[in-house]
């Protein structure tokens, strides 16, 4: 099944107008014709079954046949992850986290970060593609890149479990031991050089729980995926 993204659709609409990019994919790549049926999502929890009424390489329109609401995840997971030196590794994380299940992502710029600039437009396209490929109706929220200190200060009133995963040999609990099902979780993952001692202390001062993701030393993107899957696993029915 091919799933298309149409962010402006609402459950009360009766018709959909596809943009140029999606229209080209429908008409030229998939060679769909008038009368064919497709599925779309608005990324806000709804699937739409539609029938094509007009098909051209630049413009496609469709009538909405049915609307189905997908249940949201039983938890909210916010990962704050430092950009990796190699951008494709971060893009891989975005794709896989969307497939597994994540609510929100914030790139954080840390003391040891080797990349301070991201490409939000490209990241958004990767999230959209992963959402469609994995047949999900919710698009993860991608926040603007922010300094680590600013991000920590913004989380003072976070309603849930806030964690920082670091490699320092200090008191830490295993992530799996502190997670609870159906709850909000925020996890910070540092850059290749890990968080600095000052950054770790700032998190602890602001109520973050120091956690371990296992005995192996993990790359940034791997650690983020381990954290993502751990939360998803705890919430499996």
Backbone torsions as a table, in degrees:
resi	resn	phi	psi	omega
1	UNK	NA	131.3	175.2
2	UNK	-93.2	130.4	178.9
3	UNK	-114.0	132.0	-179.6
4	UNK	-109.9	153.0	-177.6
5	UNK	-104.2	123.6	178.2
6	UNK	-136.2	88.1	-168.8
7	UNK	-63.7	-22.0	-174.6
8	UNK	-92.6	-0.3	-179.5
9	UNK	-70.3	145.2	174.6
10	UNK	-127.1	162.8	-176.9
11	UNK	-67.0	-10.7	179.6
12	UNK	-100.8	-4.8	-179.8
13	UNK	-69.2	156.5	176.1
14	UNK	-117.7	-9.9	-176.2
15	UNK	-144.9	151.8	179.5
16	UNK	-127.6	137.3	174.5
17	UNK	-115.6	116.3	-178.3
18	UNK	-82.7	147.0	177.5
19	UNK	-75.2	178.0	-174.0
20	UNK	-62.4	-42.0	-177.2
21	UNK	-65.0	-47.8	179.8
22	UNK	-68.5	-35.1	179.1
23	UNK	-63.8	-41.6	178.1
24	UNK	-63.1	-41.1	-179.9
25	UNK	-64.9	-40.1	-179.6
26	UNK	-67.9	-48.6	-172.9
27	UNK	-83.4	-42.9	-173.5
28	UNK	-94.8	-39.6	-176.6
29	UNK	-82.0	-51.5	-177.7
30	UNK	-89.3	-13.0	179.1
31	UNK	55.1	43.2	175.3
32	UNK	-73.8	155.7	-177.6
33	UNK	-128.4	165.6	176.4
34	UNK	-55.2	132.7	-178.7
35	UNK	99.5	-18.4	177.8
36	UNK	-70.7	151.3	-179.4
37	UNK	-106.2	142.0	-178.9
38	UNK	-133.4	168.4	173.9
39	UNK	-120.7	137.1	178.0
40	UNK	-130.6	164.0	172.8
41	UNK	-137.3	151.9	176.0
42	UNK	-96.6	2.4	179.8
43	UNK	73.7	4.9	-178.7
44	UNK	-117.8	17.3	174.6
45	UNK	111.4	3.1	-176.6
46	UNK	-121.3	138.2	169.8
47	UNK	-104.1	142.1	178.1
48	UNK	-125.5	127.9	170.4
49	UNK	-94.6	123.7	-173.8
50	UNK	-128.9	157.6	175.8
51	UNK	-117.4	127.7	-178.0
52	UNK	-67.0	131.7	177.7
53	UNK	-108.8	-28.2	179.0
54	UNK	-144.0	131.6	179.8
55	UNK	-130.8	112.7	171.8
56	UNK	-137.0	162.3	-179.7
57	UNK	-62.3	-19.2	-176.2
58	UNK	-112.0	-15.9	-177.1
59	UNK	-153.6	125.5	174.9
60	UNK	-126.8	139.8	174.7
61	UNK	-126.0	155.5	-178.4
62	UNK	-150.8	149.6	173.7
63	UNK	-93.8	143.2	-179.0
64	UNK	-84.6	124.6	-179.2
65	UNK	-93.2	-48.9	-179.3
66	UNK	-141.5	155.8	176.8
67	UNK	-127.8	131.1	-179.5
68	UNK	-130.7	130.4	178.8
69	UNK	-93.0	131.1	177.0
70	UNK	-95.8	135.8	178.4
71	UNK	-64.4	138.6	176.8
72	UNK	-71.9	169.0	174.7
73	UNK	-59.9	147.5	179.7
74	UNK	-76.2	9.4	179.5
75	UNK	-148.6	165.4	172.5
76	UNK	-117.6	123.3	-179.7
77	UNK	-117.6	120.5	177.4
78	UNK	-114.3	115.7	176.4
79	UNK	-104.6	124.8	173.7
80	UNK	-105.2	109.3	-169.3
81	UNK	-126.3	130.0	178.2
82	UNK	-68.0	137.1	176.2
83	UNK	-58.8	140.6	-179.7
84	UNK	-85.6	156.9	179.6
85	UNK	-58.4	-44.0	175.6
86	UNK	-93.8	116.1	-172.5
87	UNK	-61.5	-32.4	-177.1
88	UNK	-65.1	-24.8	177.3
89	UNK	-69.6	-38.1	178.0
90	UNK	-68.8	-38.7	178.0
91	UNK	-63.9	-37.0	176.5
92	UNK	-62.7	-43.0	176.7
93	UNK	-59.2	-46.4	-179.8
94	UNK	-57.9	-44.8	-179.1
95	UNK	-62.8	-51.7	-174.9
96	UNK	-69.8	-37.3	178.6
97	UNK	-63.6	-37.7	177.5
98	UNK	-64.4	-41.6	179.4
99	UNK	-64.1	-40.0	-177.6
100	UNK	-74.2	-45.1	-179.4
101	UNK	132.4	110.0	-179.9
102	UNK	-149.9	151.4	-177.0
103	UNK	-101.0	-41.0	-170.6
104	UNK	-149.6	144.9	-179.1
105	UNK	-134.1	132.8	175.3
106	UNK	-129.0	118.8	172.0
107	UNK	-73.2	127.8	-179.0
108	UNK	-115.4	135.0	-179.8
109	UNK	-96.6	117.2	-172.4
110	UNK	-110.0	174.6	-179.7
111	UNK	-58.8	-37.8	-176.0
112	UNK	-100.1	12.0	-178.8
113	UNK	-64.7	135.2	176.7
114	UNK	-100.5	-5.0	174.7
115	UNK	-132.5	124.3	-178.1
116	UNK	-112.8	-5.3	-177.4
117	UNK	-121.8	133.8	176.7
118	UNK	-120.6	171.2	178.4
119	UNK	-117.3	87.7	-173.8
120	UNK	-60.6	-34.6	-179.4
121	UNK	-64.8	-41.6	178.3
122	UNK	-67.8	-41.9	178.0
123	UNK	-59.7	-40.7	179.1
124	UNK	-62.0	-41.1	179.4
125	UNK	-64.4	-37.9	178.7
126	UNK	-65.8	-42.4	177.9
127	UNK	-62.2	-42.7	179.4
128	UNK	-63.9	-44.1	-180.0
129	UNK	-63.1	-42.6	179.9
130	UNK	-66.9	-37.1	177.2
131	UNK	-61.7	-45.7	-179.1
132	UNK	-67.4	-42.7	-178.0
133	UNK	-63.2	-37.1	-177.3
134	UNK	-92.4	7.1	175.9
135	UNK	55.9	48.3	176.4
136	UNK	-105.8	153.8	-178.6
137	UNK	-104.9	4.4	179.6
138	UNK	-121.4	124.8	176.7
139	UNK	-92.2	124.0	178.1
140	UNK	-59.8	146.6	177.7
141	UNK	-83.3	126.8	176.5
142	UNK	-105.6	116.1	179.1
143	UNK	-88.2	163.9	175.7
144	UNK	-67.0	150.0	175.1
145	UNK	-62.6	140.8	-176.6
146	UNK	-143.5	153.4	177.2
147	UNK	-65.7	149.1	-178.4
148	UNK	-58.0	-45.6	-177.2
149	UNK	-62.1	-39.7	178.9
150	UNK	-67.0	-40.6	-179.3
151	UNK	-62.8	-47.0	-179.5
152	UNK	-59.0	-41.5	-179.4
153	UNK	-64.3	-30.3	-178.6
154	UNK	-74.7	-14.5	-173.0
155	UNK	-98.7	13.7	-176.1
156	UNK	-59.4	-31.7	-177.8
157	UNK	-107.3	24.1	-179.7
158	UNK	-62.4	130.1	-177.8
159	UNK	-96.3	86.8	-179.2
160	UNK	156.8	-160.9	-179.7
161	UNK	-92.5	117.4	178.1
162	UNK	-106.5	127.4	-175.6
163	UNK	-128.9	153.7	169.2
164	UNK	-126.6	123.7	178.7
165	UNK	-98.9	117.8	-179.0
166	UNK	-138.3	172.7	-173.6
167	UNK	-105.9	1.9	-179.6
168	UNK	-65.3	145.8	179.5
169	UNK	-82.7	73.3	177.7
170	UNK	-130.6	-179.6	-179.9
171	UNK	-62.4	124.4	177.6
172	UNK	-147.6	149.2	172.0
173	UNK	-104.3	155.4	174.5
174	UNK	-68.0	139.0	-179.3
175	UNK	-56.0	-41.9	-177.3
176	UNK	-62.8	-23.2	-178.2
177	UNK	-83.5	-17.5	-178.4
178	UNK	-105.4	-12.8	-178.7
179	UNK	-73.7	144.6	173.9
180	UNK	-129.3	143.2	-178.9
181	UNK	-66.9	151.9	174.4
182	UNK	56.5	43.3	178.3
183	UNK	-136.0	162.8	178.5
184	UNK	-79.8	136.5	-178.2
185	UNK	-134.1	135.4	174.1
186	UNK	-124.5	126.5	-179.2
187	UNK	-130.1	128.8	177.3
188	UNK	-99.1	130.8	178.3
189	UNK	-121.6	127.3	-173.6
190	UNK	-87.0	-179.5	-179.6
191	UNK	-78.1	-176.3	-178.2
192	UNK	-56.4	-33.3	179.6
193	UNK	-89.4	10.0	179.7
194	UNK	68.8	172.4	174.5
195	UNK	-70.2	150.6	174.8
196	UNK	-78.8	158.9	177.7
197	UNK	-55.1	-36.0	178.9
198	UNK	-65.2	-41.1	179.4
199	UNK	-66.9	-41.0	178.1
200	UNK	-62.1	-44.6	179.9
201	UNK	-63.2	-38.1	178.9
202	UNK	-62.1	-40.8	178.5
203	UNK	-65.2	-45.4	-179.1
204	UNK	-62.9	-40.0	179.0
205	UNK	-62.0	-30.9	-179.0
206	UNK	-94.9	17.1	171.6
207	UNK	89.2	10.2	178.1
208	UNK	-75.0	145.3	177.8
209	UNK	-92.3	123.7	177.1
210	UNK	-75.3	129.9	-175.9
211	UNK	-132.1	158.1	175.4
212	UNK	-111.4	144.3	177.7
213	UNK	-104.4	15.2	179.7
214	UNK	128.3	-178.3	-175.9
215	UNK	-85.6	-18.0	-179.0
216	UNK	-83.2	148.8	174.6
217	UNK	-85.8	117.9	-172.0
218	UNK	-105.6	148.8	169.9
219	UNK	-64.9	160.4	-179.3
220	UNK	-54.6	-51.5	-176.1
221	UNK	-68.2	-32.3	177.2
222	UNK	-68.8	-44.0	178.7
223	UNK	-59.3	-41.1	179.4
224	UNK	-62.9	-40.6	179.9
225	UNK	-70.6	-38.0	177.0
226	UNK	-61.1	-44.0	179.0
227	UNK	-63.0	-44.1	-179.7
228	UNK	-61.1	-47.1	-178.6
229	UNK	-68.8	-35.3	179.3
230	UNK	-60.4	-44.1	178.9
231	UNK	-64.9	-43.8	178.9
232	UNK	-62.3	-40.4	-178.0
233	UNK	-64.4	-43.0	179.5
234	UNK	-61.0	-29.9	-176.0
235	UNK	-94.8	4.6	177.0
236	UNK	-68.6	138.7	-179.8
237	UNK	-84.3	NA	NA
